[in-house]
Amino acid sequence: MKTTEKRSFNLRGFIVLTATVTGLGLPITGWANHLHRMEPWISSSQHAWMAAHNVLGILFLVSAVAHAVLNRRILFKYIRGHAACRRVGREAVGAALLVAVLMFVAVGHAFH
């Protein structure tokens, strides 16, 4: 027996996959920008990598915000649960440390 179900569009899955693909593309285009930084400003390859990086950054930001909006109940429940015990969760500390270390490495290398 062959059944043909019409599957609805999974918005949550689409947003998560968009954030994943753009998040994976951002370091690649950022590295390419870094490698092409010494080329003349009118270089088409530098301009193309910059444009790709900007588009991926905007799409990542939009998909991250949409992901937070779609999962706001879970997010607020997590925040309320940790606010009641007045301590910061290990996940929040880990995320803050990861961001701080990566920002230190990424920005700090410009001052060597």
Secondary structure, DSSP 8 states (H G I E B T S, - for coil): ----------HHHHHHHHHHHHHHHHHHHHHHHHHTTTS-TT-HHHHHHHHHHHHHHHHHHHHHHHHHHHTHHHHHHHHHHHHHTTS--HHHHHHHHHHHHHHHHHHHGGG-
